[in-house]
């Protein structure tokens, strides 16, 4: 691995850089909370060679959103479902926007 490979990981939101303990500390939550959202399949941490959970910045943002909902009184199961639905909506909106741009280009070309 070169130094360039190592430094490029610093900008990679999907690189599993954080241990469970560090992730929990950064989020101000417990490791049990991270396990719980993993059990509800909101996030699936990667595993190190030793089998330890490792989290990416993207996963930490999702976990932070879950914690926000739970802190507001939403049960963890419901929080995980809400976040999954929010993600689906965002993806649908992105696809619709792409479709509109494509249709506009097609219309302009004819």
N, C-alpha and C positions, 0 to 999 in steps of 0.2 A: 504494500500500500504506500502510495506517495503522499507527500505533504499536501499536494493539491486535492487528493481524494479526502483526506482528513478535514481540510478546511471547507470543502464543498458540503460536508455533512452539517456544518454549522447553520447553513441556510435551508436545510432539508426538514420541512415540517413533519415528515413521516419517519424520520430516523429515530429509532427507539433509544434515546439517550438517557432517560431518567429511570432510576430504580424506583421501586414501589415506595420506599421510605422517603426518598427525595421528592417524588411526585406528591405524596400525601402532605409533606411539609410545605411545598410550594402552594398547594391548594388550601392549606389550613384545615385539612380533614384527617380522617383516620385511614389506615391501610384497609380496615374492614369495609369502609365505604367504597374504596376502589375495587375490592373483591366483589362487593355486592353489585356494582354496576357492570362488572365483568360477567357475573352470574346471570344477569338480565340481558346479556349480550349487547349492551350499549357500546362497549369498547372491548376489543380483544387484544390485550397486550402481547407483544412478542416475548419470547422466552430466550434468556441467555443460554449459553452452552451448559451452565450449571442448573438450568431450570427456573431461574429467577425472572419475575415479571419485569419487563422494560417498557416504558411509555414514551410516546412521541409528543411533540408540542401540540400537534393536531388532537391527539387523544386527551391531552390535558385541558385543552379548550372545551372539549365535549364534557369532560368530567366537571369542569368549573361550571358549566351551564346546568348540569344535573344537580350540583351542590346548591346552586342558586335557587332552583325550584324546590328542592328538599328543605332548604332553610326557610322558604316561604310557606311550608306546611304541606307540600305535595308529597304523597307517598312515593317511595323510590320506584316502584313498579310503574306508576303513572308518569313520573318524571322521565323515565327511560322511554316510554311510549311517546310522550310529547316531543321529545328531542328527535326520535326517529321520524315522526310525522313532519316536524319542522324541516328536517333534512330532505325528506321526500318532496316537500313543497318547494324548497329552494332548488332542487334538481329539476323539477317540472318547470319552474319559472325560467331557469337557465335554458332548458331545451326549447321552450316556447320562444324565448328571445332569439335563439339561434335560428329557429324556423322562420320567424318574422324577417330577420336579416337576409336569409337565403331567399325567401319569397320576394323581398324588395329588390334584391340583386337580379333575380330572374325577370321580374317585371320591368326593371330599368333596361335590361339587355334586349328586350323584345320590342 
